[in-house]
Amino acid sequence: MKGWLIPLLACAPMATAGAEVVRWECVLDPATTYQQTTNTSVPVVGDWIGSHDATLNPGGTRTLPGLFGGSGNVAIPYTGSARSLIELPAATPLGGFTLWFDEATAQLRMNFLMVDALAGRTGVVRSSLVVTYGNFRTVAPTSTYPGASNLALPLADGVITLVEATQTSEAMTTATPVGDALWDFILNVPVQVRAVGTVMGDPFENVEPATLSLQGRIDLTQGTLRVSSQGTVSETAPVPPPAPLVRWPMSIPTILPPGATANLLVNGTFSQGLSTTTASTNLLATGRRICPIDFDVSGVIDYGDVTLVLLEFGPCEGCATDVDGTGEVDYGDLVLVLLEFGPCGG
């Protein structure tokens, strides 16, 4: 699930109270779309045997090697791969982020990014076992299976119920001026991607680090910040071996003659595989105006913000409450907050 977010962002400015760095609080619009397909293939070696058990299932299927002869219920070896296709539908993601842009130095910072890619919708997981095996026969039902190469046997479908990305640390870059109030940028945002769902009837939850590579343009020509970036991603990554299959039930149609169903129990041991993800994104975001001295992000400069100033009184290099940038929070900062008392920007 890496590198799956390439957004088109449009945000409204926050009041700066004379500061050079402008802060933008952005929320994804309903027009945002995201779609993803992931193909995974993991090598497997194992065998299958009929479900017959003299005590528990005496009428179950028996398997016999070769085209003639043999007796009992004998395991049939195979080699191949377990494959899955994950399809996330075109959805409208939910989420947002905070952006800071210094027009004078072209410094760009992003923080607090969170995106729920499915926003209540579900994706589909289609799984199959692609196998190569020799000739074998079954009893109950009676059928002959000529040896085959790369035969796909469908497995139980699954679902993806959640895919979300949460930023793990601040992302920074310097934009490149390309015109009057226009800058181009490339920004790599470290995130943690969490996916939840079911595969072959078993629940799973996967969490892994990833990097969202954003590439686009900042446009201040209309008096608002507009960051535009959209496109597709294709990425291949290793997949660790999953847990072995142990007597996993599988039903297959008979071959000669057709029309019946044989019931098998499958064993398999996996090795490391590969996963390829392709994704397309077109994301829009709008922002709400919040003053830099609205420290508690309430939309109002009030006693909550005054309290935060008082709590940080004293030396405080780089603190947001050091409004005048002197390296300490003091009465000068308190006065500046009191002068802005009321609705943000009012």
PyMOL commands that set and color helices and strands:
alter all, ss='L'
color gray80, all
select helices_A, chain A and resi 303-311+331-339
alter helices_A, ss='H'
color red, helices_A
select strands_A, chain A and resi 9-11+21-28+33-50+62-65+76-91+94-102+107-116+123-133+136-139+143-145+148-154+158-167+171-174+176-179+182-199+202-219+225-228+231-239+245-253+261-270+273-282+285-288+300-301+314-315+328-329+342-343
alter strands_A, ss='S'
color yellow, strands_A
deselect
rebuild
show_as cartoon
